[in-house]
Amino acid sequence: MALFTDNAITIVKYGFIPPAATYLQTFTQEADLVKLCLAVVGNLAIEDIADQVDKMIEQNVIEAIVT
Amino acid sequence: MKAHELNTDLLITAIESLGNLIKTKEHAQKVAQKDGLEAVLRILKSQDFSTELMEKCVKILSDLVAVQENHQQFIDLGGHQSVIQLISSQSDVEEILLPCFKILARIASDKPKCKIVYMSGFIDVAYTAFADSTFR
């Protein structure tokens, strides 16, 4: 779903990033799920039509990836 | 990234995700400020057996140093030395070499930093890399 720009904007708008960031920072032992979560986050940022990348950054997505 | 430093597949996904976030110079600055630059350089050093991951790392580094504000941090973290080492060790991999030269060209855009790159032995390494490389 996240591969389509309209969906990506909606997913970010409805608050996917904060719980995803928490998940990435908390459940680090689950490598397969962490990888999937990272892929979704990356797909959400492929295109930046409605400034959703700014919103994702505000919601600590960089910290979650780097952790 | 820190929690899975030995998982190359996961690191590739993480680097791709981080790279997708850099759409503007402001984004590049934020990634560097939030330890993204340091994380990419650390992976570049530790995963020197994965060409695919190194390619993705140098691509994101070249985006990060497109912003002048990130240059000092890059040098402080020894990024220029890592890139010069990479030119030496990956002299046959065009996909790695070209972003490496782009990175150094961007870093060396002002005189003091140009001197730092020069003092790190760039000329000798570049000369040897070209002499050894198979592509022209």
N, CA and C atoms of all chains as a GROMACS GRO file, in nm:
protein
  609
    1MET      N    1   0.082  -0.121   0.000
    1MET     CA    2   0.000   0.000   0.000
    1MET      C    3   0.085   0.126   0.000
    2ALA      N    4   0.196   0.120   0.074
    2ALA     CA    5   0.279   0.240   0.091
    2ALA      C    6   0.350   0.281  -0.037
    3LEU      N    7   0.347   0.193  -0.138
    3LEU     CA    8   0.416   0.225  -0.263
    3LEU      C    9   0.339   0.327  -0.347
    4PHE      N   10   0.210   0.346  -0.315
    4PHE     CA   11   0.130   0.444  -0.390
    4PHE      C   12   0.124   0.575  -0.312
    5THR      N   13   0.155   0.682  -0.382
    5THR     CA   14   0.171   0.812  -0.315
    5THR      C   15   0.050   0.851  -0.230
    6ASP      N   16  -0.071   0.836  -0.288
    6ASP     CA   17  -0.192   0.874  -0.213
    6ASP      C   18  -0.205   0.794  -0.084
    7ASN      N   19  -0.175   0.664  -0.095
    7ASN     CA   20  -0.181   0.580   0.024
    7ASN      C   21  -0.076   0.623   0.126
    8ALA      N   22   0.044   0.653   0.076
    8ALA     CA   23   0.154   0.692   0.166
    8ALA      C   24   0.116   0.816   0.246
    9ILE      N   25   0.059   0.914   0.176
    9ILE     CA   26   0.018   1.038   0.244
    9ILE      C   27  -0.085   1.006   0.353
   10THR      N   28  -0.182   0.921   0.318
   10THR     CA   29  -0.288   0.886   0.414
   10THR      C   30  -0.232   0.809   0.533
   11ILE      N   31  -0.142   0.715   0.504
   11ILE     CA   32  -0.085   0.633   0.613
   11ILE      C   33  -0.011   0.723   0.713
   12VAL      N   34   0.065   0.818   0.660
   12VAL     CA   35   0.139   0.910   0.749
   12VAL      C   36   0.040   1.000   0.824
   13LYS      N   37  -0.061   1.048   0.750
   13LYS     CA   38  -0.161   1.139   0.809
   13LYS      C   39  -0.234   1.072   0.927
   14TYR      N   40  -0.262   0.944   0.913
   14TYR     CA   41  -0.336   0.874   1.018
   14TYR      C   42  -0.246   0.817   1.129
   15GLY      N   43  -0.122   0.865   1.133
   15GLY     CA   44  -0.039   0.837   1.250
   15GLY      C   45   0.034   0.706   1.252
   16PHE      N   46   0.082   0.658   1.136
   16PHE     CA   47   0.156   0.531   1.134
   16PHE      C   48   0.296   0.546   1.194
   17ILE      N   49   0.359   0.662   1.169
   17ILE     CA   50   0.501   0.675   1.203
   17ILE      C   51   0.533   0.665   1.354
   18PRO      N   52   0.461   0.736   1.442
   18PRO     CA   53   0.499   0.724   1.584
   18PRO      C   54   0.502   0.581   1.637
   19PRO      N   55   0.394   0.500   1.615
   19PRO     CA   56   0.405   0.361   1.664
   19PRO      C   57   0.513   0.281   1.592
   20ALA      N   58   0.534   0.310   1.463
   20ALA     CA   59   0.639   0.237   1.389
   20ALA      C   60   0.777   0.272   1.447
   21ALA      N   61   0.796   0.400   1.479
   21ALA     CA   62   0.924   0.443   1.536
   21ALA      C   63   0.945   0.379   1.673
   22THR      N   64   0.837   0.373   1.751
   22THR     CA   65   0.846   0.308   1.883
   22THR      C   66   0.880   0.160   1.866
   23TYR      N   67   0.814   0.098   1.768
   23TYR     CA   68   0.841  -0.044   1.744
   23TYR      C   69   0.988  -0.066   1.708
   24LEU      N   70   1.038   0.018   1.616
   24LEU     CA   71   1.177   0.002   1.570
   24LEU      C   72   1.276   0.021   1.685
   25GLN      N   73   1.241   0.108   1.778
   25GLN     CA   74   1.333   0.137   1.888
   25GLN      C   75   1.318   0.039   2.004
   26THR      N   76   1.205  -0.034   2.006
   26THR     CA   77   1.177  -0.121   2.122
   26THR      C   78   1.201  -0.269   2.091
   27PHE      N   79   1.145  -0.315   1.979
   27PHE     CA   80   1.152  -0.459   1.951
   27PHE      C   81   1.266  -0.490   1.855
   28THR      N   82   1.385  -0.451   1.895
   28THR     CA   83   1.500  -0.463   1.804
   28THR      C   84   1.543  -0.608   1.782
   29GLN      N   85   1.498  -0.700   1.867
   29GLN     CA   86   1.545  -0.838   1.852
   29GLN      C   87   1.477  -0.912   1.737
   30GLU      N   88   1.363  -0.859   1.690
   30GLU     CA   89   1.288  -0.925   1.582
   30GLU      C   90   1.338  -0.875   1.446
   31ALA      N   91   1.449  -0.930   1.398
   31ALA     CA   92   1.515  -0.876   1.279
   31ALA      C   93   1.425  -0.873   1.155
   32ASP      N   94   1.348  -0.981   1.134
   32ASP     CA   95   1.264  -0.986   1.013
   32ASP      C   96   1.155  -0.879   1.016
   33LEU      N   97   1.094  -0.862   1.134
   33LEU     CA   98   0.988  -0.760   1.146
   33LEU      C   99   1.047  -0.620   1.139
   34VAL      N  100   1.164  -0.601   1.196
   34VAL     CA  101   1.231  -0.470   1.190
   34VAL      C  102   1.260  -0.436   1.044
   35LYS      N  103   1.307  -0.536   0.969
   35LYS     CA  104   1.338  -0.512   0.828
   35LYS      C  105   1.212  -0.474   0.749
   36LEU      N  106   1.103  -0.546   0.777
   36LEU     CA  107   0.976  -0.514   0.709
   36LEU      C  108   0.928  -0.373   0.744
   37CYS      N  109   0.938  -0.341   0.871
   37CYS     CA  110   0.895  -0.209   0.918
   37CYS      C  111   0.979  -0.100   0.852
   38LEU      N  112   1.109  -0.125   0.842
   38LEU     CA  113   1.199  -0.028   0.776
   38LEU      C  114   1.161  -0.012   0.629
   39ALA      N  115   1.125  -0.123   0.565
   39ALA     CA  116   1.087  -0.118   0.424
   39ALA      C  117   0.961  -0.034   0.405
   40VAL      N  118   0.863  -0.051   0.495
   40VAL     CA  119   0.740   0.028   0.487
   40VAL      C  120   0.772   0.176   0.504
   41VAL      N  121   0.852   0.206   0.606
   41VAL     CA  122   0.891   0.346   0.632
   41VAL      C  123   0.962   0.405   0.509
   42GLY      N  124   1.052   0.327   0.451
   42GLY     CA  125   1.124   0.374   0.332
   42GLY      C  126   1.031   0.398   0.215
   43ASN      N  127   0.934   0.307   0.197
   43ASN     CA  128   0.838   0.323   0.087
   43ASN      C  129   0.750   0.446   0.105
   44LEU      N  130   0.717   0.477   0.229
   44LEU     CA  131   0.634   0.596   0.257
   44LEU      C  132   0.704   0.724   0.213
   45ALA      N  133   0.838   0.717   0.208
   45ALA     CA  134   0.915   0.839   0.178
   45ALA      C  135   0.965   0.844   0.033
   46ILE      N  136   0.921   0.749  -0.050
   46ILE     CA  137   0.970   0.747  -0.188
   46ILE      C  138   0.937   0.877  -0.260
   47GLU      N  139   0.812   0.921  -0.244
   47GLU     CA  140   0.774   1.051  -0.302
   47GLU      C  141   0.727   1.142  -0.189
   48ASP      N  142   0.751   1.270  -0.206
   48ASP     CA  143   0.716   1.366  -0.100
   48ASP      C  144   0.620   1.469  -0.158
   49ILE      N  145   0.496   1.426  -0.180
   49ILE     CA  146   0.400   1.515  -0.244
   49ILE      C  147   0.341   1.615  -0.144
   50ALA      N  148   0.299   1.564  -0.029
   50ALA     CA  149   0.228   1.651   0.067
   50ALA      C  150   0.315   1.680   0.190
   51ASP      N  151   0.446   1.693   0.167
   51ASP     CA  152   0.541   1.720   0.277
   51ASP      C  153   0.534   1.614   0.387
   52GLN      N  154   0.500   1.491   0.348
   52GLN     CA  155   0.491   1.390   0.454
   52GLN      C  156   0.628   1.352   0.508
   53VAL      N  157   0.735   1.378   0.428
   53VAL     CA  158   0.870   1.347   0.478
   53VAL      C  159   0.904   1.438   0.596
   54ASP      N  160   0.865   1.566   0.585
   54ASP     CA  161   0.888   1.658   0.699
   54ASP      C  162   0.815   1.606   0.823
   55LYS      N  163   0.693   1.562   0.801
   55LYS     CA  164   0.613   1.512   0.914
   55LYS      C  165   0.679   1.386   0.973
   56MET      N  166   0.728   1.299   0.884
   56MET     CA  167   0.794   1.176   0.932
   56MET      C  168   0.918   1.210   1.014
   57ILE      N  169   0.992   1.311   0.967
   57ILE     CA  170   1.115   1.350   1.039
   57ILE      C  171   1.079   1.409   1.176
   58GLU      N  172   0.972   1.491   1.177
   58GLU     CA  173   0.925   1.548   1.304
   58GLU      C  174   0.886   1.437   1.402
   59GLN      N  175   0.839   1.325   1.346
   59GLN     CA  176   0.792   1.215   1.431
   59GLN      C  177   0.904   1.113   1.460
   60ASN      N  178   1.027   1.162   1.453
   60ASN     CA  179   1.145   1.085   1.494
   60ASN      C  180   1.177   0.961   1.412
   61VAL      N  181   1.148   0.967   1.283
   61VAL     CA  182   1.175   0.850   1.200
   61VAL      C  183   1.327   0.828   1.181
   62ILE      N  184   1.402   0.939   1.178
   62ILE     CA  185   1.548   0.924   1.160
   62ILE      C  186   1.608   0.850   1.281
   63GLU      N  187   1.569   0.894   1.400
   63GLU     CA  188   1.621   0.830   1.522
   63GLU      C  189   1.585   0.680   1.522
   64ALA      N  190   1.463   0.650   1.477
   64ALA     CA  191   1.418   0.510   1.477
   64ALA      C  192   1.502   0.425   1.381
   65ILE      N  193   1.536   0.482   1.265
   65ILE     CA  194   1.616   0.406   1.168
   65ILE      C  195   1.760   0.388   1.218
   66VAL      N  196   1.815   0.496   1.273
   66VAL     CA  197   1.956   0.493   1.315
   66VAL      C  198   1.977   0.404   1.439
   67THR      N  199   1.874   0.393   1.522
   67THR     CA  200   1.886   0.313   1.647
   67THR      C  201   1.934   0.171   1.620
   68MET      N  202   1.977   0.035   1.301
   68MET     CA  203   2.110   0.012   1.243
   68MET      C  204   2.210  -0.035   1.350
   69LYS      N  205   2.208   0.035   1.465
   69LYS     CA  206   2.304  -0.001   1.569
   69LYS      C  207   2.274  -0.140   1.624
   70ALA      N  208   2.144  -0.171   1.633
   70ALA     CA  209   2.105  -0.298   1.693
   70ALA      C  210   2.129  -0.417   1.600
   71HIS      N  211   2.148  -0.390   1.472
   71HIS     CA  212   2.163  -0.501   1.376
   71HIS      C  213   2.286  -0.480   1.288
   72GLU      N  214   2.396  -0.445   1.351
   72GLU     CA  215   2.517  -0.410   1.274
   72GLU      C  216   2.574  -0.526   1.193
   73LEU      N  217   2.532  -0.649   1.225
   73LEU     CA  218   2.587  -0.764   1.152
   73LEU      C  219   2.489  -0.818   1.048
   74ASN      N  220   2.372  -0.758   1.040
   74ASN     CA  221   2.268  -0.807   0.949
   74ASN      C  222   2.270  -0.723   0.821
   75THR      N  223   2.343  -0.771   0.721
   75THR     CA  224   2.365  -0.692   0.599
   75THR      C  225   2.233  -0.661   0.526
   76ASP      N  226   2.145  -0.761   0.515
   76ASP     CA  227   2.017  -0.739   0.444
   76ASP      C  228   1.935  -0.629   0.512
   77LEU      N  229   1.930  -0.637   0.644
   77LEU     CA  230   1.853  -0.536   0.718
   77LEU      C  231   1.917  -0.398   0.702
   78LEU      N  232   2.049  -0.395   0.704
   78LEU     CA  233   2.119  -0.265   0.690
   78LEU      C  234   2.093  -0.204   0.553
   79ILE      N  235   2.086  -0.289   0.450
   79ILE     CA  236   2.056  -0.237   0.315
   79ILE      C  237   1.919  -0.169   0.315
   80THR      N  238   1.820  -0.235   0.377
   80THR     CA  239   1.685  -0.177   0.385
   80THR      C  240   1.688  -0.046   0.465
   81ALA      N  241   1.762  -0.046   0.576
   81ALA     CA  242   1.769   0.074   0.661
   81ALA      C  243   1.834   0.191   0.586
   82ILE      N  244   1.941   0.161   0.512
   82ILE     CA  245   2.010   0.267   0.437
   82ILE      C  246   1.919   0.320   0.326
   83GLU      N  247   1.846   0.230   0.259
   83GLU     CA  248   1.751   0.274   0.155
   83GLU      C  249   1.644   0.366   0.215
   84SER      N  250   1.592   0.325   0.331
   84SER     CA  251   1.488   0.405   0.397
   84SER      C  252   1.541   0.543   0.434
   85LEU      N  253   1.662   0.545   0.490
   85LEU     CA  254   1.723   0.673   0.529
   85LEU      C  255   1.746   0.760   0.404
   86GLY      N  256   1.791   0.697   0.297
   86GLY     CA  257   1.816   0.770   0.172
   86GLY      C  258   1.689   0.830   0.114
   87ASN      N  259   1.577   0.755   0.126
   87ASN     CA  260   1.450   0.806   0.073
   87ASN      C  261   1.403   0.932   0.145
   88LEU      N  262   1.449   0.949   0.267
   88LEU     CA  263   1.406   1.066   0.346
   88LEU      C  264   1.475   1.195   0.300
   89ILE      N  265   1.584   1.182   0.223
   89ILE     CA  266   1.659   1.303   0.184
   89ILE      C  267   1.606   1.357   0.051
   90LYS      N  268   1.513   1.449   0.062
   90LYS     CA  269   1.455   1.510  -0.058
   90LYS      C  270   1.506   1.653  -0.078
   91THR      N  271   1.543   1.717   0.033
   91THR     CA  272   1.588   1.856   0.025
   91THR      C  273   1.716   1.872   0.109
   92LYS      N  274   1.778   1.989   0.098
   92LYS     CA  275   1.898   2.017   0.177
   92LYS      C  276   1.867   2.016   0.327
   93GLU      N  277   1.746   2.062   0.362
   93GLU     CA  278   1.705   2.064   0.503
   93GLU      C  279   1.696   1.920   0.557
   94HIS      N  280   1.644   1.832   0.474
   94HIS     CA  281   1.636   1.691   0.517
   94HIS      C  282   1.777   1.635   0.539
   95ALA      N  283   1.869   1.667   0.447
   95ALA     CA  284   2.007   1.618   0.459
   95ALA      C  285   2.071   1.668   0.589
   96GLN      N  286   2.042   1.794   0.621
   96GLN     CA  287   2.097   1.851   0.745
   96GLN      C  288   2.040   1.780   0.867
   97LYS      N  289   1.910   1.754   0.863
   97LYS     CA  290   1.846   1.688   0.978
   97LYS      C  291   1.899   1.546   0.997
   98VAL      N  292   1.917   1.475   0.885
   98VAL     CA  293   1.970   1.338   0.895
   98VAL      C  294   2.109   1.340   0.960
   99ALA      N  295   2.192   1.437   0.918
   99ALA     CA  296   2.327   1.446   0.975
   99ALA      C  297   2.322   1.484   1.123
  100GLN      N  298   2.234   1.579   1.156
  100GLN     CA  299   2.222   1.623   1.296
  100GLN      C  300   2.175   1.511   1.388
  101LYS      N  301   2.094   1.421   1.334
  101LYS     CA  302   2.037   1.314   1.417
  101LYS      C  303   2.119   1.185   1.404
  102ASP      N  304   2.248   1.199   1.388
  102ASP     CA  305   2.343   1.086   1.386
  102ASP      C  306   2.335   0.996   1.264
  103GLY      N  307   2.264   1.038   1.161
  103GLY     CA  308   2.255   0.956   1.041
  103GLY      C  309   2.388   0.946   0.967
  104LEU      N  310   2.460   1.057   0.961
  104LEU     CA  311   2.590   1.059   0.892
  104LEU      C  312   2.688   0.964   0.962
  105GLU      N  313   2.691   0.974   1.094
  105GLU     CA  314   2.780   0.888   1.172
  105GLU      C  315   2.744   0.740   1.150
  106ALA      N  316   2.614   0.710   1.151
  106ALA     CA  317   2.569   0.572   1.135
  106ALA      C  318   2.610   0.516   0.998
  107VAL      N  319   2.595   0.596   0.893
  107VAL     CA  320   2.629   0.549   0.758
  107VAL      C  321   2.780   0.525   0.748
  108LEU      N  322   2.858   0.615   0.806
  108LEU     CA  323   3.005   0.597   0.801
  108LEU      C  324   3.048   0.472   0.879
  109ARG      N  325   2.980   0.447   0.991
  109ARG     CA  326   3.014   0.329   1.071
  109ARG      C  327   2.983   0.201   0.993
  110ILE      N  328   2.870   0.200   0.924
  110ILE     CA  329   2.833   0.081   0.844
  110ILE      C  330   2.931   0.063   0.729
  111LEU      N  331   2.969   0.173   0.667
  111LEU     CA  332   3.063   0.167   0.555
  111LEU      C  333   3.195   0.100   0.597
  112LYS      N  334   3.237   0.130   0.720
  112LYS     CA  335   3.363   0.070   0.770
  112LYS      C  336   3.345  -0.076   0.806
  113SER      N  337   3.230  -0.110   0.866
  113SER     CA  338   3.214  -0.246   0.919
  113SER      C  339   3.167  -0.346   0.812
  114GLN      N  340   3.102  -0.297   0.706
  114GLN     CA  341   3.044  -0.389   0.606
  114GLN      C  342   3.124  -0.382   0.475
  115ASP      N  343   3.256  -0.386   0.486
  115ASP     CA  344   3.338  -0.366   0.366
  115ASP      C  345   3.342  -0.488   0.273
  116PHE      N  346   3.261  -0.590   0.305
  116PHE     CA  347   3.254  -0.710   0.218
  116PHE      C  348   3.131  -0.707   0.128
  117SER      N  349   3.039  -0.614   0.156
  117SER     CA  350   2.914  -0.610   0.077
  117SER      C  351   2.916  -0.492  -0.020
  118THR      N  352   2.939  -0.525  -0.147
  118THR     CA  353   2.945  -0.420  -0.250
  118THR      C  354   2.814  -0.343  -0.258
  119GLU      N  355   2.702  -0.418  -0.251
  119GLU     CA  356   2.570  -0.353  -0.263
  119GLU      C  357   2.549  -0.250  -0.152
  120LEU      N  358   2.585  -0.290  -0.030
  120LEU     CA  359   2.567  -0.199   0.083
  120LEU      C  360   2.662  -0.079   0.073
  121MET      N  361   2.785  -0.105   0.031
  121MET     CA  362   2.881   0.007   0.016
  121MET      C  363   2.833   0.105  -0.090
  122GLU      N  364   2.777   0.052  -0.200
  122GLU     CA  365   2.721   0.140  -0.305
  122GLU      C  366   2.613   0.231  -0.248
  123LYS      N  367   2.524   0.171  -0.169
  123LYS     CA  368   2.413   0.250  -0.113
  123LYS      C  369   2.466   0.351  -0.012
  124CYS      N  370   2.568   0.311   0.064
  124CYS     CA  371   2.625   0.403   0.163
  124CYS      C  372   2.690   0.525   0.094
  125VAL      N  373   2.769   0.501  -0.010
  125VAL     CA  374   2.837   0.616  -0.074
  125VAL      C  375   2.737   0.707  -0.146
  126LYS      N  376   2.627   0.646  -0.194
  126LYS     CA  377   2.524   0.728  -0.260
  126LYS      C  378   2.460   0.822  -0.158
  127ILE      N  379   2.425   0.769  -0.043
  127ILE     CA  380   2.361   0.852   0.060
  127ILE      C  381   2.461   0.955   0.115
  128LEU      N  382   2.588   0.914   0.125
  128LEU     CA  383   2.689   1.010   0.174
  128LEU      C  384   2.703   1.126   0.076
  129SER      N  385   2.697   1.095  -0.054
  129SER     CA  386   2.711   1.204  -0.151
  129SER      C  387   2.592   1.300  -0.142
  130ASP      N  388   2.473   1.246  -0.108
  130ASP     CA  389   2.357   1.334  -0.086
  130ASP      C  390   2.375   1.418   0.041
  131LEU      N  391   2.430   1.355   0.144
  131LEU     CA  392   2.447   1.426   0.272
  131LEU      C  393   2.550   1.539   0.261
  132VAL      N  394   2.656   1.517   0.184
  132VAL     CA  395   2.757   1.623   0.173
  132VAL      C  396   2.726   1.724   0.062
  133ALA      N  397   2.609   1.709   0.000
  133ALA     CA  398   2.565   1.814  -0.093
  133ALA      C  399   2.534   1.942  -0.015
  134VAL      N  400   2.520   1.926   0.116
  134VAL     CA  401   2.492   2.041   0.204
  134VAL      C  402   2.622   2.081   0.273
  135GLN      N  403   2.661   2.205   0.252
  135GLN     CA  404   2.789   2.250   0.306
  135GLN      C  405   2.795   2.241   0.460
  136GLU      N  406   2.680   2.258   0.524
  136GLU     CA  407   2.674   2.254   0.670
  136GLU      C  408   2.716   2.117   0.726
  137ASN      N  409   2.711   2.015   0.643
  137ASN     CA  410   2.748   1.880   0.690
  137ASN      C  411   2.896   1.848   0.669
  138HIS      N  412   2.967   1.936   0.599
  138HIS     CA  413   3.106   1.905   0.562
  138HIS      C  414   3.197   1.887   0.684
  139GLN      N  415   3.184   1.979   0.782
  139GLN     CA  416   3.275   1.972   0.897
  139GLN      C  417   3.253   1.843   0.976
  140GLN      N  418   3.125   1.807   0.994
  140GLN     CA  419   3.094   1.684   1.067
  140GLN      C  420   3.152   1.562   0.993
  141PHE      N  421   3.141   1.565   0.861
  141PHE     CA  422   3.192   1.455   0.778
  141PHE      C  423   3.344   1.440   0.800
  142ILE      N  424   3.413   1.552   0.800
  142ILE     CA  425   3.559   1.548   0.820
  142ILE      C  426   3.593   1.507   0.963
  143ASP      N  427   3.520   1.563   1.060
  143ASP     CA  428   3.545   1.528   1.200
  143ASP      C  429   3.528   1.378   1.226
  144LEU      N  430   3.436   1.317   1.152
  144LEU     CA  431   3.411   1.173   1.169
  144LEU      C  432   3.508   1.087   1.086
  145GLY      N  433   3.600   1.153   1.017
  145GLY     CA  434   3.698   1.080   0.936
  145GLY      C  435   3.639   1.026   0.806
  146GLY      N  436   3.530   1.086   0.762
  146GLY     CA  437   3.464   1.039   0.640
  146GLY      C  438   3.552   1.047   0.517
  147HIS      N  439   3.632   1.154   0.509
  147HIS     CA  440   3.719   1.170   0.391
  147HIS      C  441   3.822   1.058   0.385
  148GLN      N  442   3.870   1.016   0.504
  148GLN     CA  443   3.968   0.906   0.504
  148GLN      C  444   3.903   0.774   0.462
  149SER      N  445   3.781   0.752   0.511
  149SER     CA  446   3.709   0.629   0.473
  149SER      C  447   3.686   0.624   0.322
  150VAL      N  448   3.649   0.739   0.266
  150VAL     CA  449   3.621   0.744   0.122
  150VAL      C  450   3.749   0.721   0.042
  151ILE      N  451   3.859   0.780   0.087
  151ILE     CA  452   3.987   0.761   0.016
  151ILE      C  453   4.029   0.613   0.023
  152GLN      N  454   4.007   0.551   0.138
  152GLN     CA  455   4.038   0.407   0.151
  152GLN      C  456   3.952   0.324   0.055
  153LEU      N  457   3.828   0.367   0.042
  153LEU     CA  458   3.735   0.295  -0.046
  153LEU      C  459   3.778   0.307  -0.193
  154ILE      N  460   3.827   0.423  -0.231
  154ILE     CA  461   3.876   0.442  -0.369
  154ILE      C  462   3.989   0.344  -0.394
  155SER      N  463   4.072   0.324  -0.292
  155SER     CA  464   4.184   0.233  -0.307
  155SER      C  465   4.138   0.087  -0.314
  156SER      N  466   4.043   0.051  -0.226
  156SER     CA  467   4.004  -0.091  -0.218
  156SER      C  468   3.900  -0.132  -0.323
  157GLN      N  469   3.825  -0.035  -0.375
  157GLN     CA  470   3.717  -0.069  -0.470
  157GLN      C  471   3.744  -0.006  -0.607
  158SER      N  472   3.869  -0.006  -0.648
  158SER     CA  473   3.905   0.067  -0.769
  158SER      C  474   3.842   0.010  -0.896
  159ASP      N  475   3.785  -0.108  -0.889
  159ASP     CA  476   3.722  -0.168  -1.006
  159ASP      C  477   3.570  -0.152  -1.008
  160VAL      N  478   3.516  -0.095  -0.903
  160VAL     CA  479   3.369  -0.086  -0.894
  160VAL      C  480   3.326   0.058  -0.921
  161GLU      N  481   3.286   0.079  -1.047
  161GLU     CA  482   3.253   0.214  -1.091
  161GLU      C  483   3.140   0.275  -1.007
  162GLU      N  484   3.042   0.190  -0.967
  162GLU     CA  485   2.926   0.239  -0.892
  162GLU      C  486   2.967   0.291  -0.754
  163ILE      N  487   3.084   0.249  -0.707
  163ILE     CA  488   3.133   0.300  -0.578
  163ILE      C  489   3.228   0.417  -0.602
  164LEU      N  490   3.313   0.403  -0.703
  164LEU     CA  491   3.414   0.507  -0.730
  164LEU      C  492   3.353   0.643  -0.761
  165LEU      N  493   3.252   0.643  -0.849
  165LEU     CA  494   3.197   0.772  -0.893
  165LEU      C  495   3.137   0.853  -0.777
  166PRO      N  496   3.051   0.791  -0.692
  166PRO     CA  497   3.002   0.868  -0.577
  166PRO      C  498   3.115   0.910  -0.483
  167CYS      N  499   3.220   0.826  -0.472
  167CYS     CA  500   3.334   0.863  -0.385
  167CYS      C  501   3.399   0.992  -0.435
  168PHE      N  502   3.420   1.001  -0.564
  168PHE     CA  503   3.480   1.123  -0.619
  168PHE      C  504   3.386   1.243  -0.604
  169LYS      N  505   3.256   1.214  -0.619
  169LYS     CA  506   3.158   1.322  -0.601
  169LYS      C  507   3.164   1.374  -0.457
  170ILE      N  508   3.174   1.284  -0.362
  170ILE     CA  509   3.181   1.322  -0.220
  170ILE      C  510   3.303   1.411  -0.197
  171LEU      N  511   3.420   1.364  -0.245
  171LEU     CA  512   3.543   1.440  -0.220
  171LEU      C  513   3.540   1.575  -0.292
  172ALA      N  514   3.480   1.577  -0.411
  172ALA     CA  515   3.470   1.705  -0.484
  172ALA      C  516   3.385   1.804  -0.404
  173ARG      N  517   3.279   1.754  -0.344
  173ARG     CA  518   3.191   1.842  -0.265
  173ARG      C  519   3.262   1.888  -0.138
  174ILE      N  520   3.330   1.796  -0.073
  174ILE     CA  521   3.400   1.832   0.052
  174ILE      C  522   3.511   1.933   0.023
  175ALA      N  523   3.580   1.914  -0.090
  175ALA     CA  524   3.696   1.999  -0.122
  175ALA      C  525   3.656   2.130  -0.188
  176SER      N  526   3.530   2.168  -0.172
  176SER     CA  527   3.484   2.289  -0.241
  176SER      C  528   3.531   2.418  -0.174
  177ASP      N  529   3.584   2.410  -0.052
  177ASP     CA  530   3.649   2.529   0.002
  177ASP      C  531   3.795   2.499   0.038
  178LYS      N  532   3.876   2.603   0.041
  178LYS     CA  533   4.020   2.585   0.046
  178LYS      C  534   4.072   2.503   0.166
  179PRO      N  535   4.030   2.535   0.290
  179PRO     CA  536   4.082   2.458   0.404
  179PRO      C  537   4.049   2.309   0.395
  180LYS      N  538   3.926   2.279   0.351
  180LYS     CA  539   3.887   2.137   0.342
  180LYS      C  540   3.955   2.068   0.223
  181CYS      N  541   3.979   2.144   0.120
  181CYS     CA  542   4.053   2.092   0.004
  181CYS      C  543   4.192   2.047   0.051
  182LYS      N  544   4.250   2.128   0.139
  182LYS     CA  545   4.383   2.097   0.191
  182LYS      C  546   4.379   1.968   0.274
  183ILE      N  547   4.272   1.954   0.354
  183ILE     CA  548   4.257   1.834   0.438
  183ILE      C  549   4.249   1.709   0.349
  184VAL      N  550   4.171   1.718   0.242
  184VAL     CA  551   4.157   1.603   0.150
  184VAL      C  552   4.292   1.572   0.086
  185TYR      N  553   4.360   1.678   0.044
  185TYR     CA  554   4.492   1.659  -0.021
  185TYR      C  555   4.590   1.595   0.077
  186MET      N  556   4.590   1.645   0.201
  186MET     CA  557   4.684   1.594   0.303
  186MET      C  558   4.655   1.448   0.341
  187SER      N  559   4.534   1.402   0.311
  187SER     CA  560   4.499   1.264   0.344
  187SER      C  561   4.551   1.165   0.241
  188GLY      N  562   4.625   1.214   0.144
  188GLY     CA  563   4.687   1.126   0.045
  188GLY      C  564   4.599   1.092  -0.073
  189PHE      N  565   4.502   1.180  -0.099
  189PHE     CA  566   4.406   1.152  -0.207
  189PHE      C  567   4.474   1.135  -0.344
  190ILE      N  568   4.570   1.221  -0.374
  190ILE     CA  569   4.629   1.218  -0.509
  190ILE      C  570   4.697   1.083  -0.537
  191ASP      N  571   4.775   1.036  -0.442
  191ASP     CA  572   4.844   0.908  -0.460
  191ASP      C  573   4.744   0.793  -0.478
  192VAL      N  574   4.641   0.795  -0.392
  192VAL     CA  575   4.541   0.687  -0.397
  192VAL      C  576   4.466   0.690  -0.530
  193ALA      N  577   4.426   0.810  -0.573
  193ALA     CA  578   4.352   0.822  -0.699
  193ALA      C  579   4.438   0.778  -0.817
  194TYR      N  580   4.564   0.817  -0.815
  194TYR     CA  581   4.655   0.779  -0.924
  194TYR      C  582   4.670   0.627  -0.930
  195THR      N  583   4.692   0.564  -0.815
  195THR     CA  584   4.709   0.419  -0.810
  195THR      C  585   4.579   0.349  -0.851
  196ALA      N  586   4.465   0.403  -0.804
  196ALA     CA  587   4.336   0.341  -0.837
  196ALA      C  588   4.314   0.342  -0.987
  197PHE      N  589   4.346   0.452  -1.052
  197PHE     CA  590   4.327   0.458  -1.197
  197PHE      C  591   4.426   0.368  -1.271
  198ALA      N  592   4.547   0.360  -1.219
  198ALA     CA  593   4.647   0.273  -1.282
  198ALA      C  594   4.603   0.126  -1.272
  199ASP      N  595   4.538   0.090  -1.157
  199ASP     CA  596   4.497  -0.049  -1.134
  199ASP      C  597   4.363  -0.083  -1.197
  200SER      N  598   4.280   0.017  -1.222
  200SER     CA  599   4.143  -0.013  -1.261
  200SER      C  600   4.137  -0.070  -1.402
  201THR      N  601   4.031  -0.150  -1.426
  201THR     CA  602   4.016  -0.213  -1.557
  201THR      C  603   3.922  -0.135  -1.648
  202PHE      N  604   3.847  -0.041  -1.591
  202PHE     CA  605   3.757   0.035  -1.678
  202PHE      C  606   3.821   0.167  -1.717
  203ARG      N  607   3.788   0.213  -1.833
  203ARG     CA  608   3.842   0.341  -1.883
  203ARG      C  609   3.727   0.430  -1.927
   0.00000   0.00000   0.00000
